[in-house]
């Protein structure tokens, strides 16, 4: 039987950040990975017929809105990095 940590690592893999390390960059990277993970789940649920196209689109639009809100305050900092 798998432990909770093993299941979590399998279902929600996390990749280490490899860019210029700042608090803004790390925060946005975490939001971006969360977005990618959830978008993958939504796509899988849609493909398997568990979500309709309208529901999947609505969920993805909501996720995109959350990601863009997370990006807005840090975008000047991220864009000025070498």
N, C-alpha and C positions, 0 to 999 in steps of 0.2 A: 504494500500500500504506500502511495506517495505521501510525503509530509506536506504540510501547507507551504513551506518555503520552496520545495521543489516544484509544486504546482504553480506557485506565484512566479517563479523564474521562467517556467515554461510558457505560461500564458501571457506574462508581461515582461518580456526581456528588456533589459536596459543596457544601452551601449554607452561607454565612457565618452565624454566630450574630448575632442582632439584639437580644438581651435585655441585662439587666444583666450586665456582664462580671465574672465571678469565675472562679477556677480550677475550682471545683466545677461551676459552670454550664457552662463550656466542655467539661469532661470528660464530663459527663452528655449534653450535646448531641452529642458525638462518638459515644458509645455508642448514643444514640437513632437517629442517622442510620445507623449500622452495622446496627442492628436492622431499620430500615425497608428498607434495601437488601436484606438477606438474606431478610426476609419476602417481599419482592417476587419474588426469585429462586425461593423455595420455591413460592410461588403459581403462578408461571409453569411450573415443572417439574411441578406437580400438574395444572395445566390441560392441559398438552401430553401427559400420560400417562406422564411419566418417573418420577413418584413416586406411590405409592399414597396413598390418603386417610390411612391409619394412619401411614405414614412422614412425610407432610407434617405431620400433627398432632403427632407426636413431635418433629420438628425445630422446629416453632413453639413447642411447650411448652418445649423446651430453650432456645431463644432468649429466650423470655419470662422464664425463670428467671435467665438471665445478666443480662438487663436489670434485673430487680428486685434482684439482688445488687449491681449497679453503683449503683442508686438509693438503696439503704438507707443507706450512710454519708453521702451528701450531702443526703438529704431534709430534715433540719432547716435546713440552710443555704439550700436552694432555696426552701423554704416561707416563710422569713422575709424574703425580698427584697420590695422595694416593687413 
